[in-house]
Amino acid sequence: RDIYITRVFIFIQWYAQYWRDANFPYLIVRFEDLIFRQYDTTKIICDCAGGAVNSKSAFKYIVDSAKQGPGHGKKEERTGMIDAWIKYGKPKEVKAGFSDLDWEVSLEFLSRELMGKMGYRYPPSE
């Protein structure tokens, strides 16, 4: 049984089960691809799986939070598409807005191999 000390370790171990250990086909979809490139990401996934997606003109963007119902917190605290762009769209800011400590920990503990496979690059440090 695995014991995870931090979210970083959960992230590395969870994805390592696929990118390092899996002997079957798998698909990993990055959250930011769904936030910033909804249609293109959906089309690539459908094409890969042998499906079809409607034309881009028929694609419907959900601007408000896609989470509905009482189990998802207060409506005014939910993140919609525009709020997500603002919240997660800071990769070019110095250290992507992370504290100095978070930045240093990420450099030490995140798997550079996994970062590369997921298409991630570290934001500028200064």
N, C-alpha and C positions, 0 to 999 in steps of 0.2 A: 504494500500500500504506500502510495506516495504522500509525502508531507510537504506542503508548499509553504515557504517562509514569506514570500512576497509575491505580488502580482507579476513581477518580472519573471520569476521562476515558473509561475503557472503558464505564462505566455510561451516561454521557451519550451517547457516540457510538453504542453498541449500540442503545439505545432510540430515539435520534433517527432511526435508519434506519426506524423504524416510525411514531412519532408525528409526525414532521415530513416524512418523505420518501416513505412508502409510498403507492401508488395502488391498493391492494388491501385487502380486509378483513383484520383481524388481531385477535388476542386476546392480551392481556398479563394474566397472573395473578400477583398479588403473593404472594410467599412467605408473608408474615404472614397473608394471608387463608386460606391452606391450614393454617397453624398454629392460628389462633384461631377460624376459622369454617369448619371442614372441610365439614360437610354443606351449609350454605347456599351456599358457593362452588361446590361440586360440582354442586348443583342448578341454579344460575344458568348454569353452563357447559353442562350438559346441555340445559337449556331453550333456550339460545341456538343450540346446534348441532342442535336438532331431536330430541334424544334424550330418554330418560326415566331417572330415577333412582329407586331403590327408596325406600320410605317411610323416614322418619327412624328408625323403630323397627327397621328392618332394616339400617341403616347401621352399619358396623363401624369402630370407631376403633382404630388401631394405636397402642398406648400405648408399647410398646418401640420402639427404633429401627427404621425401615422398611428401613434398609440392612442387608443380610445378606451373609455370605460373607467370605472372607479379604481381598478387595480393599478393604475399608472400615475397616481399622484394627482395633484391639483392641475387643472387644465392650464392655468396661467404660468405654471412652472415647466411645462413640457417644451421640448425643443422641436421647432419646425425646421423646414429646409433652410430658410434664410439664416435663422439663428445658428444652425449647424455649420453653415459656411463661415460665419463669423467666428464661431467657437473653435473649429478645427482647421481653419484656413490660414494658419500662421507658420508654415514650415520654413519660411525664409527670414523670419524674425530671429534675432540673436537667441540662440539656444531654444528656439521655438517657444519662447515664453516660460521655459522651465527654470526653476531655481538653480543656483550654482550647485547645490548638493545633488539634486535630481539629475542634472547634467553629468556630473562626475560619476555618479552611480551607474547611469546608463552606459557610459563609456567603458566602465569596468565589467559590467555584468551582462549586458545584452550580447547575444550571439551575433557576431559580424556575418557569419555564414547565413544565418536565418534572415538577418536584415537585408542582405543582398538578394536572397531568393524571393523575398517579399517586395523587392523593388524600393526599399527604403534607403535614404541617405541621411546622414546627420546634417542638421541645419548648421549654418555658420556659428562659430563659437564666439565671434566678436563682431 
